[in-house]
Amino acid sequence: MRRCIIAFLLGGVLACQNGMKPATSPELNWLDEWETAETQSKKTGTPLLIEFSTEWCPYCRYIDERIFPDPEVVTRLERFVRVRFDGDKGSVQPLMERFHIQGFPTFLVMAPDGAELARFNDINVPQQLMDLLDQALAASPGLKELTLARSLEDRGENEAALAQYRTAATMLKEKNNPAREDALRGVANLLDEDRDAKVSLFRELIAEFPESAWIPSYYNELVDVFQSGALKREYRQKAAAVIEDRLRRFAKLPQDVARVTLGEHITLLADLYGDLNRHHDIRPLYLRAAEKCRNLIDAHGGVVANRHLIGDISFYYRRAGEPKRAISFLKQALKQLSDYWPVSTGYSLALFDLGDYVHAAEWAERGYAQAEEVARPKVAFIWAEIEAAAHHYDEARAILERARDDLVATGASESGRGKKVMAKLVTTIDEYRLAEGGQTANASL
């Protein structure tokens, strides 16, 4: 359930990271250089709060727009040396590799001596962030073990991570700490080969945390565990029923549940409708979700103050088969966010849905020029796919070769996320080369 290039191609990343700076409270100032932050922390004896985020990450924008401006959060964060890194910067890639950053946002709390006190990425309300910071500083029993488990899992040391998750779950249960849910979820995610234990754990999560935002996902995990068609249908129906109920009660939901319901769980519910042969419910669901997001934008200060919802609205309209409505909305967003590349790229995708490949490619090129260093390949994949859909494989390959060369020029291709992006570029360039060769062979027949 963690927070990708395939997802981005589908528009989900606009809905699993440019020059605009995050819209945080004016009282909050963040450093952007590691050496400065580390020196200041050691010199003053003040703990470090490190944030890794990106401009395209909607959850990062949500935290900027809903969490950081809270006055109590501002006061709490004054106790830390704060440093923020843009995961799309080439210079940041070695730090991402050093700290094993796998997704965005990721927050680290570190003691002045460099010891990692906490690592988290799931923040839904101001109080939750304050509690996480307080617990990190107080070294609450079980949290150290939970932090270590996450770090071990990020490094691929799954056996050691599993042991730490189990230890953390036991300790957190003794303290009645809600972070136990995260520990149990960590255990369940690493039990791929133990079906009985996995089923038991997800049932335990459902029973112990009935109001959790992730209940539908737990039911859906059980769908994947079983082979029986009857059991799969039962758990799909249960997952769908929870999401439907939350949509009916949306105005009364806690903020964390509302965010996940209107985000991850809309797409999950659409998938469940398909599996349950309720295909007629899918389009109305996406339209309903888009309107709810638009209502939230109107109620919370307009599109500039709600960038985290822009991609969702565009994505939901497109999934509803209404790209023209997505374009209408994005045109309004462009009036205020003309240099915000996720909007340009979303506009490109909507034009692509309409079959207007020429203008879709133009807007993708615009998004590419606006995007930050390591984000550019993400836009390039969309741009290239538009050309490939028109059977212009040579142009698609040239676009990705440009993105490859641009990434190399930044120095970001040898570490961190940049290294993974480079591998995808090389593979896809080769695919287009093969397609181009096949096209030539057919022409010669």
C-alpha positions in Angstrom: 0.0 0.0 0.0 2.9 2.3 -0.5 3.2 4.8 -2.9 5.5 5.0 -10.7 6.4 5.2 -15.0 3.4 2.9 -15.9 1.1 4.6 -13.4 2.1 8.0 -14.8 1.3 6.8 -18.3 -2.2 6.1 -17.2 -2.5 9.5 -15.5 -2.6 8.1 -12.0 0.4 10.0 -10.9 -1.5 13.1 -11.9 -4.5 11.8 -10.0 2.0 5.3 -7.4 7.9 14.0 -8.6 9.7 22.5 -12.2 10.1 25.4 -10.9 7.2 26.0 -8.5 7.9 25.9 -4.8 5.5 24.1 -2.4 2.9 26.4 -1.0 3.7 26.1 2.7 2.9 28.4 5.6 5.0 31.6 5.4 6.2 31.0 9.0 8.0 27.8 7.9 11.4 28.1 6.3 13.2 25.0 5.0 16.8 24.5 4.2 17.7 22.8 0.9 21.4 21.8 1.5 22.3 18.7 3.4 25.7 20.0 4.7 24.1 23.2 6.0 21.3 21.3 7.8 23.6 18.7 9.2 26.1 21.3 10.5 23.3 23.4 12.1 21.8 20.3 13.8 25.1 19.3 15.3 26.1 22.8 16.3 22.8 23.6 18.1 21.9 20.1 19.3 18.6 20.3 17.5 17.1 17.3 15.8 16.7 17.2 12.0 13.4 16.8 10.1 14.2 15.8 6.5 11.5 15.7 3.8 11.9 14.1 0.4 9.1 15.1 -2.0 8.4 16.0 -5.6 6.2 18.5 -7.4 4.2 15.8 -9.2 3.3 13.9 -6.0 -0.3 14.7 -5.1 0.1 13.5 -1.6 3.1 15.8 -1.1 1.0 18.7 -2.3 -1.8 17.6 0.1 0.6 17.8 3.1 1.8 21.2 1.9 -1.7 22.5 1.5 -3.5 20.9 4.4 -0.9 20.0 7.1 2.0 22.4 7.2 0.0 25.6 7.3 -1.7 24.6 10.6 -0.4 27.0 13.4 0.2 24.2 15.9 2.3 22.3 13.3 4.3 25.5 12.6 5.0 25.8 16.3 6.0 22.2 16.6 8.3 22.2 13.6 10.2 25.2 15.1 11.8 22.6 17.4 13.6 21.0 14.4 16.2 21.9 11.8 14.1 21.5 8.7 15.5 20.5 5.3 13.6 19.6 2.2 14.8 17.8 -0.9 13.2 17.7 -4.3 13.4 14.1 -5.5 13.5 15.3 -9.1 16.8 17.1 -8.7 19.9 15.4 -10.0 21.9 16.6 -7.1 19.5 14.9 -4.7 19.9 11.4 -6.1 23.0 10.4 -4.0 21.1 11.4 -0.9 18.1 9.4 -1.8 20.4 6.4 -2.3 22.1 7.0 1.0 18.9 7.2 2.9 17.1 4.4 0.9 14.3 6.6 -0.2 11.7 4.5 -2.1 8.7 6.8 -2.4 7.3 10.2 -1.9 6.8 11.8 0.5 9.3 10.4 2.9 10.1 12.1 6.2 13.0 11.3 8.4 13.7 12.5 12.0 17.3 12.3 12.9 19.2 13.1 16.2 22.0 15.6 16.1 24.5 12.6 16.2 23.0 11.2 13.0 20.9 8.4 14.5 17.6 7.9 12.7 14.8 8.3 15.1 11.8 7.9 12.8 10.7 7.4 9.2 7.2 7.9 8.0 5.2 8.8 4.9 1.5 8.6 5.9 0.2 11.9 7.3 -3.4 12.8 7.0 -4.2 15.4 9.7 -2.0 18.0 11.6 -2.3 16.1 14.9 -1.0 13.0 13.4 2.2 14.7 12.3 2.7 16.3 15.7 2.2 12.9 17.4 4.7 11.3 15.1 7.3 14.0 15.8 6.7 13.8 19.6 6.9 10.0 19.6 10.2 10.1 17.6 11.7 12.5 20.2 10.4 10.5 23.1 11.6 7.2 21.6 8.3 5.5 22.5 8.6 1.7 22.8 8.1 0.0 19.5 8.5 3.0 17.3 12.3 2.5 17.0 11.7 -1.0 15.9 9.0 0.1 13.4 11.4 2.6 11.9 14.2 0.0 11.7 11.8 -2.4 10.0 10.9 0.1 7.4 14.5 0.9 6.7 15.3 -2.8 6.4 12.4 -3.4 4.0 13.5 -0.5 1.8 16.9 -2.1 1.5 15.4 -5.4 0.5 16.4 -7.2 3.8 12.9 -8.7 4.2 13.7 -11.4 6.7 15.2 -9.0 9.1 12.4 -6.5 8.4 9.8 -9.1 9.2 11.3 -9.8 12.6 11.4 -6.1 13.4 7.8 -5.6 12.3 6.7 -8.4 14.6 8.6 -7.1 17.5 7.2 -3.6 16.9 3.6 -4.9 16.7 4.0 -6.7 20.0 5.5 -3.7 21.8 3.0 -1.2 20.3 0.1 -3.4 21.4 1.3 -3.3 25.0 1.3 0.5 24.8 -2.1 0.6 22.9 -0.3 2.7 20.2 -2.3 3.0 16.9 1.0 2.7 15.1 0.5 -1.0 15.7 -1.6 -1.0 12.5 1.4 0.0 10.4 3.5 -2.7 12.1 0.9 -5.4 11.4 0.5 -4.2 7.8 4.3 -4.5 7.4 4.2 -8.1 8.6 1.3 -9.0 6.3 3.1 -7.5 3.3 6.1 -9.7 3.9 4.2 -12.9 4.3 3.8 -13.8 0.6 4.3 -17.5 1.0 2.4 -18.0 4.2 -1.3 -17.9 3.2 -2.8 -18.9 6.6 -0.7 -16.3 8.5 -1.6 -13.6 5.9 -5.3 -14.3 6.1 -5.1 -14.3 9.9 -3.3 -10.9 9.9 -5.7 -9.1 7.6 -8.6 -10.4 9.5 -6.9 -9.2 12.7 -6.4 -5.7 11.1 -10.0 -5.5 10.1 -11.2 -6.5 13.6 -8.8 -4.3 15.5 -9.0 -1.2 13.4 -12.6 -1.1 12.0 -12.4 2.6 11.3 -9.1 2.5 9.5 -8.9 4.3 6.2 -7.4 1.1 4.7 -10.2 -1.4 5.6 -11.3 -1.8 1.9 -7.7 -2.5 0.9 -7.5 -5.2 3.6 -10.6 -6.9 2.2 -9.1 -6.6 -1.3 -5.9 -8.3 -0.1 -8.0 -11.2 1.0 -9.4 -11.4 -2.5 -5.9 -12.0 -3.8 -5.2 -14.7 -1.2 -8.1 -17.0 -2.1 -8.6 -19.1 -5.2 -12.3 -19.8 -4.6 -14.6 -17.7 -6.8 -17.2 -17.6 -4.0 -14.7 -16.3 -1.4 -13.3 -13.8 -3.9 -16.8 -12.4 -4.6 -17.6 -12.2 -0.9 -14.5 -10.1 -0.1 -15.0 -7.9 -3.1 -18.5 -7.2 -2.0 -17.3 -6.3 1.5 -14.6 -4.0 0.2 -17.1 -2.3 -2.2 -19.7 -1.9 0.5 -17.3 -0.1 2.8 -16.2 2.4 0.1 -19.8 3.0 -1.0 -20.8 3.6 2.6 -18.0 6.1 3.1 -18.9 7.9 -0.1 -22.5 8.3 1.2 -21.2 9.6 4.5 -18.3 11.6 3.0 -19.0 14.9 4.7 -18.8 13.3 8.1 -15.7 11.2 7.5 -12.4 11.9 9.4 -10.0 13.7 7.2 -7.6 10.7 6.8 -10.5 8.4 5.7 -11.9 11.0 3.4 -8.6 11.5 1.6 -8.0 7.8 1.0 -11.6 7.2 0.0 -11.6 10.0 -2.6 -8.1 8.9 -3.8 -6.9 5.3 -3.9 -10.3 3.8 -3.2 -12.2 5.3 -6.1 -10.1 3.4 -8.5 -10.3 0.3 -6.3 -14.1 0.5 -6.3 -14.2 0.9 -10.1 -12.0 -2.3 -10.3 -14.3 -4.1 -7.9 -17.4 -3.1 -9.9 -15.7 -4.6 -13.0 -15.0 -7.8 -11.2 -18.5 -8.0 -9.8 -20.0 -7.4 -13.3 -21.3 -4.0 -12.2 -19.8 -2.2 -15.2 -22.8 0.2 -15.5 -21.7 1.7 -12.1 -18.2 2.6 -13.1 -18.8 5.8 -15.2 -21.2 7.3 -12.6 -18.6 6.6 -9.9 -15.8 8.4 -11.7 -18.1 11.4 -12.4 -19.3 11.5 -8.8 -15.6 11.5 -7.6 -14.6 14.3 -10.0 -17.5 16.4 -8.7 -16.6 15.8 -5.1 -13.0 16.9 -5.8 -14.2 20.0 -7.5 -16.4 20.8 -4.6 -13.4 20.5 -2.3 -11.4 22.9 -4.4 -14.3 25.4 -4.3 -14.5 25.1 -0.5 -10.8 25.3 0.2 -9.5 28.3 -1.7 -9.5 27.4 -5.4 -7.2 25.5 -7.7 -3.9 27.0 -6.7 -4.4 26.0 -3.0 -5.5 22.5 -4.0 -3.0 21.3 -6.5 -3.2 17.8 -5.0 -6.7 17.4 -6.5 -6.0 18.6 -10.0 -4.7 15.3 -11.3 -7.5 13.4 -9.6 -10.2 15.4 -11.3 -8.6 15.1 -14.8 -8.0 11.4 -14.2 -11.6 10.7 -13.1 -13.1 12.5 -16.0 -10.9 10.7 -18.4 -11.8 7.3 -16.8 -15.4 8.2 -17.1 -14.9 8.7 -20.9 -15.3 12.4 -20.6 -12.0 13.9 -21.8 -13.7 17.1 -22.9 -14.8 17.7 -19.4 -11.2 17.1 -18.2 -10.0 19.6 -20.8 -12.6 22.2 -19.7 -11.4 21.9 -16.1 -7.7 21.9 -17.0 -8.2 25.0 -19.1 -9.4 26.8 -16.0 -6.4 25.5 -14.0 -4.0 26.7 -16.7 -5.1 30.2 -16.3 -3.6 30.2 -12.8 -0.9 27.5 -13.2 0.4 28.0 -16.7 3.9 26.8 -15.7 2.8 23.8 -13.6 3.9 20.8 -15.7 1.4 18.3 -14.3 -1.4 20.4 -15.7 0.2 20.6 -19.1 0.8 16.9 -19.1 -2.8 16.2 -17.9 -4.0 18.4 -20.8 -1.9 16.3 -23.2 -3.4 13.0 -21.9 -7.0 14.4 -22.3 -6.2 15.4 -25.9 -4.7 12.0 -26.5 -8.0 10.4 -25.4 -9.8 12.5 -28.0 -7.4 11.2 -30.7 -5.8 14.6 -31.2 -2.3 13.3 -31.3 -0.7 16.4 -32.8 -1.8 18.8 -30.1 -1.4 16.1 -27.4 2.3 15.8 -28.4 2.7 19.6 -28.4 1.4 19.8 -24.8 3.5 16.9 -23.7 6.6 18.7 -25.2 5.5 21.8 -23.2 5.3 19.7 -20.0 8.7 18.2 -20.7 10.2 21.7 -20.9 8.6 22.7 -17.6 9.4 19.6 -15.6 12.3 19.2 -13.2 15.4 17.1 -14.1 14.4 13.6 -13.0 10.7 14.2 -13.8 11.3 14.9 -17.4 11.6 11.2 -18.4 8.1 10.7 -16.9 6.7 13.3 -19.3 8.9 11.9 -22.1 7.2 8.4 -21.7 3.8 10.0 -22.2 5.0 12.1 -25.2 6.7 9.0 -26.7 3.5 6.9 -26.3 1.5 9.5 -28.1 3.9 9.3 -31.1 3.9 5.5 -30.8 0.1 5.4 -30.9 0.3 7.2 -34.2 2.9 4.5 -35.3 5.7 7.1 -35.3 8.2 4.8 -33.6 11.2 6.6 -34.8 10.0 9.9 -33.2 9.0 8.0 -30.0 12.5 6.6 -29.8 14.1 10.0 -30.5 12.0 11.5 -27.6 13.3 9.0 -25.2 16.8 9.3 -26.4 16.6 13.0 -25.8 15.3 12.3 -22.3 18.2 9.8 -21.7 20.8 12.4 -22.9 19.2 15.1 -20.8 19.2 12.9 -17.7 22.9 12.0 -18.2 23.8 15.7 -18.5 22.3 16.4 -15.1 24.6 13.8 -13.5 21.5 12.0 -12.0 21.7 8.8 -14.0 24.0 6.9 -11.8 22.3 7.0 -8.4 19.0 7.1 -6.6 15.8 7.2 -8.6 17.6 8.5 -11.6 19.4 5.2 -12.0 16.1 3.3 -12.1 14.6 5.8 -14.6 17.6 5.4 -16.8 17.2 1.7 -16.9 13.5 2.1 -18.0 14.6 4.6 -20.7 17.1 2.2 -22.1 14.6 -0.7 -22.2 11.8 1.3 -23.8 14.2 2.9 -26.4 15.1 -0.6 -27.4 11.4 -1.6 -27.7 10.7 1.3 -30.0 13.8 0.4 -32.1 12.3 -3.1 -32.5 8.9 -1.7 -33.4 10.5 0.6 -35.9 12.4 -2.3 -37.5 9.2 -4.3 -37.8 7.5 -1.4 -39.4 10.3 -1.2 -42.0 10.1 -5.0 -42.6 6.4 -4.8 -43.3 6.8 -1.9 -45.7 9.3 -4.0 -47.7 6.9 -6.9 -48.1 
